[in-house]
Each structure stands twice: as structure tokens, then as C-alpha cells.
Amino acid sequence: MKRLDFRGRWVLVTGASSGLGEEIARQLASIHGANLILLARRKERLESLKKALEYEAKVEVEVVVADLSVTGDVERITDEILKKKTVYAVVLNAGITYLGNHMELSREKFNQMVQINIVSTTYMINVLVRYFEKQQAEGGVMVVSSMAALFPTPYQAVYAGTKGFLLNFVSALSKELTNSRFSFTVFMPGGIATEMTAGDQFNGLRSYLMPVQQVAREGLSAFKRRKSTYIPGFFNRLSSRLSFLLRKDFIIKQTGSAYRKSLEKLTK
């Protein structure tokens, strides 16, 4: 199967107003020459990014404002996008997290996380799979999961659960498809230095966070090469491959200890 070629093609990026989604959009435009459909809640930030990319990279950019925690928004915008544009590739990056004691997680925040990370993302995957299967068109979808899908993270229990769902769902679904010109990539970063990890509760974890530029670059390279799964960062990949030498329970316990210490600093 030949590599994906984004140049001059329409690529949809969700969660594009900040963090990893914004950086992926920037690199798709400036390095890969892709035309972009940018989707997120914050219209002002999307419009600002659109203006910058059109000027700097000389690509076409469309802005779609939607709240993926609202079911009606997800269904509406997905159908509208596929009717208006010939979509070549999609980066499903939108997601939210919570770092803290699970017992203190509000029902509202829990429902929002499950809705965005699982329900909305799965709905979009289902629509996109039907689109590429029916058309038998060339293209791909990259789903941003997390290393937490492989190594569940204490104090981010629900987040880890949602990312594990995405890994298992996409890995299984990909084996059902008939379109040999279409591919899935499940991208599994560790911690990233972005707006999502800018809160004080992450202060004790700064040394573990990768630069967002590097994560986006590695992710797009893996997507282009149609890797089924990919973990960015040499030491992240190494630790994953050597994990069989240690009990998984030990790794989870050590991770939980680091997160707990970071949270305890807030109360001192």
C-alpha cells in the first residue's frame, strides 16, 4: 500500500484550536501542503489559525465550529463536511482529560469526557468508515489515543479507560474493512506539553512531557506511512517494548506514585 500524500488534499483535524491538534494542523499545512478543515469549539482561535495558515502556507482552510460534547453538533457537522468536501484524511484528535482523585470527579465532567473521547469520536469513525468503504477511496484516519491505553494511569482512570476503548475499537474494526486503499493509525503519545497539561496539577510531571512539535511530527510521519499503531518518543517506545520484563502492575503503581506526588504539591 503506497504512502498517504496529503499535498493538495482535504484533511480534517478535530480539536484544532490548541495543543496537539493546532500543531498537527500547522505541520499539515506548512510541511505537507494539505488543505485543512479545522474543527473545534473556539471560533476566534480557529479563524486566527485559518488566517495564519492561508497566508504562511498558501493552502485552503475551512473552519467548522462545533461542540463535540453535544450529540446534535457531532451528527450535523460530520454529515455536512462529507457532503461539501472530498475528504482524503482525518485526524481525530479532540479529547479532554481529568487529573485528580477519581472520587472527586464530577458527574458532569465524567459524562463530558466519555461523550467527547468515546461517543463522538466513535460516531465520526463510523461515518468515515462507511464513507471510505462505499467510495473505495484512498485515504486514512488517525485516531489520537494515548500510552494510557497500554498502561492505565491512576488519577486519570476515566481518561485511560476512554483511550483504551479507542485502541481496542479501532484495532478490531480495521480488520473488518475491505478497502485496501484505506488505513487506520492509532497514535499513542505519552504526556505532551500543551494547554491541556498546563494546569498546576501537572507541575510535578513537567519532565515527562514531550514538546508538542516533536509529537505532531512523529504522528504525521506514522500516519503517512500507514502505521497501524505508533508511540512517539524513543524512550516511550523502548519502555513499551521492554515492559514485558516488568509486571504491568508495577508500572501502573510507579506511574500512580509520580502522579500522586504531583497532586500532593498542590496542597503544600
Residue pairs with C-beta under 8 A, 6 or more apart in sequence:
1 180
1 181
1 183
1 226
3 224
3 225
3 226
4 88
4 89
4 138
4 139
4 140
4 183
4 223
4 224
4 226
5 224
6 28
6 32
6 33
6 34
6 88
6 89
6 224
7 32
7 33
7 34
8 33
8 34
8 35
9 34
9 35
9 88
9 89
10 34
10 35
10 36
10 37
10 85
10 86
10 87
10 88
11 28
11 34
11 35
11 36
11 37
11 87
11 88
11 89
11 90
11 91
12 36
12 37
12 39
12 81
12 87
12 89
12 90
12 91
13 21
13 24
13 25
13 28
13 36
13 37
13 38
13 39
13 90
13 91
13 93
14 21
14 39
14 40
14 68
14 90
14 91
14 92
14 93
14 94
14 124
15 21
15 39
15 40
15 93
15 94
15 95
16 22
16 24
16 25
16 36
16 38
16 39
16 40
16 46
16 49
16 93
17 38
17 40
17 41
17 42
17 45
17 46
17 49
18 40
18 42
18 45
18 194
18 195
18 196
19 192
19 194
19 195
19 196
19 212
20 93
20 144
20 189
20 192
20 194
20 212
20 215
20 216
20 219
21 40
21 91
21 93
21 94
22 45
22 49
23 212
23 213
23 215
23 216
24 91
24 93
24 216
24 219
24 220
25 36
25 38
25 49
25 53
26 49
26 53
26 216
27 213
27 216
27 217
27 220
28 34
28 36
28 91
28 220
29 36
29 53
29 56
29 57
29 59
29 61
30 53
30 56
30 57
31 220
32 220
32 224
33 57
33 59
34 59
34 89
35 59
35 60
35 61
36 53
36 59
36 60
36 61
36 62
37 61
37 62
37 64
37 81
37 85
37 87
38 46
38 49
38 50
38 61
38 62
38 63
38 64
39 64
39 65
39 66
39 77
39 81
39 94
40 46
40 65
40 66
40 94
41 65
41 66
41 67
41 68
42 65
43 63
43 65
46 63
46 64
46 65
47 63
49 61
50 61
50 62
50 63
53 59
53 61
54 60
54 61
62 85
64 77
64 80
64 81
66 73
66 74
66 76
66 77
67 73
68 74
68 94
68 115
68 116
68 120
68 121
69 112
69 115
69 116
69 120
71 115
71 119
71 120
74 120
74 123
74 124
75 123
78 123
78 124
78 127
78 128
79 127
81 87
82 127
82 128
82 131
86 137
87 128
87 131
87 139
88 137
88 138
88 139
89 139
89 140
89 141
89 142
89 223
90 124
90 128
90 139
90 140
90 141
90 142
91 141
91 142
91 144
91 223
92 121
92 124
92 125
92 141
92 142
92 143
92 144
93 144
94 116
94 120
94 121
95 116
95 117
95 121
95 144
95 162
95 163
96 112
96 113
96 116
96 117
96 196
97 113
97 156
97 159
97 196
98 105
98 109
98 113
98 156
98 158
98 159
99 155
99 156
99 199
99 201
99 202
99 259
99 262
99 263
100 155
100 201
100 263
101 155
101 263
102 155
102 157
102 158
105 158
110 158
113 158
113 159
113 162
114 158
114 162
117 159
117 162
117 163
117 165
117 166
118 162
118 165
118 166
121 143
121 166
122 166
122 169
125 141
125 143
125 169
125 170
125 173
128 141
129 141
129 173
129 177
131 137
132 139
132 141
132 177
132 179
132 182
133 177
133 178
133 179
133 182
136 178
136 179
136 181
137 179
137 181
137 182
138 181
138 182
139 181
139 182
140 182
140 183
140 184
140 185
140 223
140 226
141 182
141 183
141 184
141 185
142 184
142 185
142 186
142 187
142 219
142 222
142 223
143 166
143 170
143 184
143 185
143 186
143 187
144 187
144 189
144 219
145 163
145 164
145 166
145 167
145 170
145 186
145 187
145 188
146 159
146 160
146 163
146 188
146 189
146 190
147 188
147 189
147 190
147 231
147 236
147 240
148 156
148 159
148 160
148 163
148 164
149 160
149 163
149 164
149 166
149 167
149 186
149 188
150 167
150 188
150 240
150 243
151 243
151 248
151 251
151 252
151 255
152 160
152 161
152 164
152 252
153 159
153 160
153 252
153 255
153 256
153 259
154 252
154 255
154 256
154 259
154 260
155 256
155 259
155 260
155 263
156 259
163 188
166 186
167 186
167 188
167 229
170 184
170 186
171 186
171 228
171 229
173 184
174 183
174 184
174 228
183 226
183 228
184 228
185 222
185 223
185 226
185 227
185 228
185 229
185 230
186 228
186 229
186 230
187 219
187 222
187 223
187 229
187 230
187 232
188 229
188 230
188 231
189 210
189 215
189 219
189 231
189 232
189 233
189 236
190 208
190 210
190 231
190 232
190 233
190 236
191 197
191 202
191 205
191 208
191 209
191 210
192 209
192 210
192 211
192 212
192 215
193 206
193 209
193 210
193 211
193 212
194 212
197 205
197 209
200 266
201 262
201 263
201 266
202 209
202 262
203 262
203 265
203 266
204 258
204 261
204 262
204 263
204 265
205 258
205 259
205 262
208 258
210 232
210 233
210 236
214 232
214 233
215 232
215 233
218 230
218 232
218 233
219 230
219 232
222 230
222 232
231 237
231 240
243 251
